[in-house]
Amino acid sequence: MNIDWLTLYLALIPVVLLLASTTLSQRTDRSLSEVERNMGKGGVFLHPLAHLLPATKIPTWQRHLQRAIILWLWLCLTLAIAQPVQRGTKLPDLPPERDILLLVDVSISMTLTDYALDGQKRSRMDVLKTLLQDFANRLQGERLGMIVFAENPYLLVPLTRDPTLVQRQLQRLTPTLAGRVSAVGDAITLALKEAGKQPQRKPIFVLFTDADESIGRVDPEAAASLAAESKIPLYTIAIGSTAATMEGDTGGLAYQPVNLALLQTLSKRTGATTYQAGDAQAVEQALADITRQHQNVAEQIPRYEQQPLYHWLLLAGLLPLMLWQLWQRRANT
Amino acid sequence: MVFPPLLTETELQALYQRARSATADSSLQNLLEQRQAGDVASRYRGAGLDYAESRAYQPGDEPRFMHWSVTARTGKAHVKQFREERRPAVFIVFDRRRAMRFGTKVRLKAAQAARVAALIAFAATQQGWAVSGVILEAPPHWFPTSTDTHAVWEFVRQCAATCPPLPTTHEPTLASILPLINASVVRGTHVYLLSDFADLDAACEAHILQLLHHHPLFTVQVLDTAECELPAAGRLNLQGLDGVTHCVNLADPILREQFRQQAATLHDEQAQRLRGWGCHYTQLLTDVDAPELAVPLPHGMGT
């Protein structure tokens, strides 16, 4: 039978407290006056004629037994704090998984209302969020990470197996979260840096952007070549229309069409494809392509079934105490 | 922790007044032989001015007190005996040891004893008697003979003061203090023993008898109600003077009855012994408010 202790360090607390209290009580015993010591003993009264009373002193074995019971209870409780668990059968290993880094553009141009749904104008941001939600739902079981970028790229969600976390963070996305213009090259560089932390695993980059032209310190094409060198596929999903102008209100912004050609160049260089958001088939295709990619072997920490044992310790500690109290009550009546 | 004194100043003032009125009460006068004021004739024979009687000569008698006429008449050597003259005095032994610092109702045994001591001292000083005494604790505190009211008040205040912390060393026993009293007190002094007589053992007998030979001895046994009868207080740990803790269930009527009988036997035995030796014995409970009704006070001077 294998027993693991989950919180062995917590069991140190009672031990330390016991040692501290014994040393402290020794110290205070010397300083307390006799009266206070008598009061501290818990109901010992002086009586000049106490020697006339029958010597119904508690027998030695009873006092020792009581002491032993209290000690046993203390020991059991201390052990219970350490949370012993019985190790059961080994749980199956995690399935292989992909590391997918979502590079999300949150520049100001995301507020442009390029899309129409049921006759209502929808901003690029709304479409992007729906899209990402869809991605997060469909890519269950994969490790997802998210980098948001505009002028500067930031790592919003590190690679995680928790899809809920990704969906929660999606709701926080607002345009201009990271600046006004989109620096695609910088974002890819940060993604590469993030991927470099686990060099033995091959990630997949998915870039959601409405970038028109390259702004930033790193040229997007150069960044894409770097990704290609590390054999990382960079899927791009273009958001917004390619039309040169837009009908209707632009909210005071200069209209900016998506530069599909640039995105295609980037993807091609890494051996991936470009898709257009708003086209359901294209998105399906994107997901299918991504899931065809190489799967990484999941990090395997051996996992076992765990049967908690603390209640047995509590029972073992408290049962003698209860029986003792019952017996004493019976003996006293 | 600050403990209050056994008796406050107001209580002492009240006791002073009560001592005055109690001495006016003549119901207890027959308990005392002393009725005359001043340098009075004692019932003891010894050196003095008044001729009392003659007795046969014993080796060591002063030749100047030879009663020549009787010697000549009887043919055997006789000496004159005179009636001693002395100043009436009281000596108070006030026990303030461990066992006296106990009380469950109204006041401590030591406080009750202090009240009695104050009453005796006040009554004595109001009658012009000399007062001396000893506070029995570790170490015993002796108070020299004095007729001065201020000095007597000082003694009473010392008796009524807060008890000093219990000593770690052994406290003096009654048997160790009695011979010292015998040595220091003038013959014929009224000796008051205010104690619970917890250590009235065989060793005391000789000393008490010796004291009785020269002094009238008044013993006041101060007891607490809990020493005669235990209250139905449920489970308690009672620690005796020997430090042994007894765990008892006071809800048990049989146990309480046993204790009552044993305590009564013990106290009766002590009273019998003291009375048998010839002492005047009074039992005083701590909740008694007027001890002057039970304890004979020195009085009757000049009346």
Interface residues (C-beta under 8 A of the other chain):
Chain A: S33 E34 V35 E36 N38 K41 G43 V44 F45 L46 H47 P48 L49 A50 H51 L52 L53 P54 A55 T56 K57 I58 N332
Chain B: M1 A99 F102 P165 L166 D196 A198 A226 E227 R235 L236 N237 L238 Q239 G240 L241 D242 V244 T245 H246 C247 V248 N249 L255 Q258 F259 Q262 A263 L266
